[in-house]
Amino acid sequence: MENNAHGQKTTLVLGGTGKTGRRVAERLTAAGLRPRIGSRSSEPPFDWEDQATWALALKDVDAVYLTYQPDLAFPGAVAAVRSFTALAVESGVRQLVLLSGRGEEEAGISEQTVRDSGADWTILRSSWFCQNFSEDYLLEPVLAGVIAFPAGDVAEPFVDVEDIADVAFAALTEDGHSGQLYELTGPRLLTFADAAGEIAAASGREVRYVPVSPEQYAAELAEHGVPAEYATSLLDLFTGVLDGRNAHLTDGVRRALGREPRDFADYARATAATGVWGGR
Ligand SMILES: NC(=O)c1ccc[n+]([C@@H]2O[C@H](COP(=O)([O-])OP(=O)(O)OC[C@H]3O[C@@H](n4cnc5c(N)ncnc54)[C@H](OP(=O)(O)O)[C@@H]3O)[C@@H](O)[C@H]2O)c1
């Protein structure tokens, strides 16, 4: 791949302050590369909802770590990813590394867009992030001691975003990952009750899981001021991917990195040590 005026490849990291993007940007920076963050608060700003911001963010960019907001399964995602991918390739982008979601039909359409783009591509089709319990909407329930969620007793192979970032970094900096679809899971299936138990054990605080119906969860979202349309998309996503279709392990991390993925217990221990869950 060609280099820029500084003799380096420029990588645009979309969602570069978020759960995976921040870690990808940190790895690129530590390797002496200069990632460009693409988010609404970056300079220049990048906003999925404002196409006028895209061209400047893509100027002189060689590779993109492509994360869509809020989710590839949400209405509007397919069209936005299609337009962005076309503009990126037209602007000279030669490599796309897409963060995708496991078991999401709509995400499959965006994956195909990236595969057909003409750029080198790698797809990271990921299961539920462990870090949803510490850096996102499940943190508040953990702190309250009750995770009320519409996941029944389904088992999910939660993946540590550190592993996703390692795979993304490898794809962006090493040969051999082009044309690869990596399905990324953790090494173990856990129910949400199991996950709550691991967090309780690691943090020393009482945390339990309470399965609720989609209707109960919708009512709770409404109470928290989540707009009805957004809540419907969120519930469709949760009830879709948590119906058992993803309750099996894959070897994506091992195929990409030659090592086993991190276990949820290791994530819980490391996270408890940061103090984000309080406790000991
Ligand atoms: N969470 C999961 O368990 C999971 C599992 C599989 C796949 N995924 C996929 O991961 C992707 C990212 O989700 P996430 O939950 O991990 O989010 P996240 O990365 O934590 O999201 C936050 C990031 O997105 C930026 N952002 C928010 N709104 C934006 C907008 N309108 N335009 C541009 N940037 C925006 C934020 O920065 P600013 O605030 O500065 O804009 C921040 O950098 C989604 O496409 C989802 O499908 C998630």
The ligand as a MOL file (V3000), in Angstrom:
LIG
                    3D

  0  0  0     0  0            999 V3000
M  V30 BEGIN CTAB
M  V30 COUNTS 48 52 0 0 0
M  V30 BEGIN ATOM
M  V30 1 N -21.8700 -3.7020 21.3970 0
M  V30 2 C -21.8500 -4.9620 20.9410 0
M  V30 3 O -21.9900 -5.9300 21.7080 0
M  V30 4 C -21.6410 -5.2210 19.4830 0
M  V30 5 C -21.4950 -6.5440 19.0300 0
M  V30 6 C -21.2390 -6.7730 17.6710 0
M  V30 7 C -21.1290 -5.7060 16.8010 0
M  V30 8 N -21.2790 -4.4290 17.2730 0 CHG=1
M  V30 9 C -21.1550 -3.3080 16.3270 0
M  V30 10 O -20.2370 -2.3770 16.8380 0
M  V30 11 C -20.5250 -1.0900 16.2580 0
M  V30 12 C -20.1600 -0.0810 17.2940 0
M  V30 13 O -20.9770 -0.2640 18.3810 0
M  V30 14 P -20.5040 -0.0590 19.8480 0
M  V30 15 O -21.6940 -0.4680 20.6670 0
M  V30 16 O -19.2210 -0.6990 20.1470 0 CHG=-1
M  V30 17 O -20.2920 1.5090 19.9470 0
M  V30 18 P -19.0360 2.3810 20.4040 0
M  V30 19 O -17.8570 2.0910 19.5660 0
M  V30 20 O -18.8730 2.3040 21.8590 0
M  V30 21 O -19.6470 3.7640 19.9520 0
M  V30 22 C -19.2010 4.9800 20.2280 0
M  V30 23 C -18.3250 5.5900 19.1060 0
M  V30 24 O -19.0780 5.9710 17.9670 0
M  V30 25 C -18.9860 7.3890 17.7970 0
M  V30 26 N -20.3030 7.8450 17.2710 0
M  V30 27 C -21.4980 7.8340 17.8910 0
M  V30 28 N -22.4420 8.3070 17.0730 0
M  V30 29 C -21.8510 8.6090 15.8970 0
M  V30 30 C -22.2930 9.1400 14.6540 0
M  V30 31 N -23.5750 9.4870 14.4410 0
M  V30 32 N -21.3810 9.3130 13.6620 0
M  V30 33 C -20.0800 9.0030 13.8470 0
M  V30 34 N -19.5970 8.5000 14.9930 0
M  V30 35 C -20.4790 8.3040 16.0140 0
M  V30 36 C -18.6170 7.9080 19.1700 0
M  V30 37 O -17.9170 9.1140 19.1700 0
M  V30 38 P -18.6540 10.5690 19.1890 0
M  V30 39 O -19.5630 10.5620 20.3670 0
M  V30 40 O -17.5250 11.5320 19.2500 0
M  V30 41 O -19.3840 10.6540 17.8830 0
M  V30 42 C -17.6590 6.8100 19.6320 0
M  V30 43 O -16.4000 6.9560 19.0170 0
M  V30 44 C -21.9670 -1.1490 15.7750 0
M  V30 45 O -22.0320 -1.0560 14.3720 0
M  V30 46 C -22.4340 -2.5360 16.1760 0
M  V30 47 O -23.1790 -3.1580 15.1560 0
M  V30 48 C -21.5230 -4.1680 18.5830 0
M  V30 END ATOM
M  V30 BEGIN BOND
M  V30 1 1 1 2
M  V30 2 2 2 3
M  V30 3 1 2 4
M  V30 4 1 4 5
M  V30 5 2 4 48
M  V30 6 2 5 6
M  V30 7 1 6 7
M  V30 8 2 7 8
M  V30 9 1 8 9
M  V30 10 1 8 48
M  V30 11 1 9 10
M  V30 12 1 9 46
M  V30 13 1 10 11
M  V30 14 1 11 12
M  V30 15 1 11 44
M  V30 16 1 12 13
M  V30 17 1 13 14
M  V30 18 2 14 15
M  V30 19 1 14 16
M  V30 20 1 14 17
M  V30 21 1 17 18
M  V30 22 2 18 19
M  V30 23 1 18 20
M  V30 24 1 18 21
M  V30 25 1 21 22
M  V30 26 1 22 23
M  V30 27 1 23 24
M  V30 28 1 23 42
M  V30 29 1 24 25
M  V30 30 1 25 26
M  V30 31 1 25 36
M  V30 32 1 26 27
M  V30 33 1 26 35
M  V30 34 2 27 28
M  V30 35 1 28 29
M  V30 36 1 29 30
M  V30 37 2 29 35
M  V30 38 1 30 31
M  V30 39 2 30 32
M  V30 40 1 32 33
M  V30 41 2 33 34
M  V30 42 1 34 35
M  V30 43 1 36 37
M  V30 44 1 36 42
M  V30 45 1 37 38
M  V30 46 2 38 39
M  V30 47 1 38 40
M  V30 48 1 38 41
M  V30 49 1 42 43
M  V30 50 1 44 45
M  V30 51 1 44 46
M  V30 52 1 46 47
M  V30 END BOND
M  V30 END CTAB
M  END
